[in-house]
Amino acid sequence: MRLGKCMQIGLLAVGMVAAQATAQIAIQPTEISQQDVEHIQASLQVKNRVSALRQYYDNSDFALLETHLSPLPPLQQEAVRSQLIDYAISSAVKPGGLDQAKADWLEAQAARMPVFNVVEQGDGYLVTKSAFHYGAKARSLVIRWQQQLLAQQMIEQAEDGALQLSQWLVGDIQTQAIRRDIFLAQLPELSETAVEVLAEQFTSDSKLLWLPDNAVIAAVAAASGDEGVYHLLWRRRSDQYSLAELNRLAELAPQPAATKQLMAATINPTLKLQAYRALITLKPLPVAARDFLSDKLSEVDDGELVATELARSGYLEWLEQLASASRSQVLQKNFRSALAKLP
């Protein structure tokens, strides 16, 4: 069965959770000491009970598991539930260690109201906390499992050519961030063909222009080398992800593809100084970069900036040759400005 058909991202066992929550609404947590918690957790009776109930967890027989759990005295029951959650965490790493039924039961445990509290005395204050912390552990385990399923689903859809990023990356800010991070983690696992299909979406699907940051765009650009994706990246407002990609390209230069994208990145107002510097520091200057910078010297917008950076990097003699041989008043003006800024 395909993961997309069996996976339920909500994963809330509504009936079980609601029943347990309703049963506990009127219960005021009982205060116990930390020593009481440690004593019951270490008791042989609890350990034996946990050992006996593990088989029901392994078999996802939670009706029978709850039948054996419910009659236990409250303190013992909470200790057993806590240790069963620890067992669930340790067994989740095994193949098939977690399934939908287990996830539903774990969600139900996460939704349980605290039955016992521990009060700790600090320096002039009291802190009240739940005596058993299995709820947070259970929820964390389910979330990790959900994300693993989502990652597997993403890979399957991408390899089938069915992953539409503008739909897959939707949701509130938190959901978008989670899916973004999953995509970034799984992208290196995709085939070259799958990456090419994803790259094409950035030039054909206008909805991808509204991504909240450049993480996915920069990653796809780096993985595919697609010039269209890079062009989109450099035209967007810069952020940590586009800057990181620029730095990566600077490390790869003077490889031709990297050098070409460093030149292309100079269209970005925020990134252009760093892009120019990355080009100018190449020793020796590649022919393509040399021609590109030479042309820039005659431009009004960036010519002075380029002339200044070249002069500071030891290219003053080359600048003098270009200025004396050129009839461009803009180039000569930029050359004089660069000279004036030298120490």
Disulfide bonds with the S-S distance in Angstrom:
none
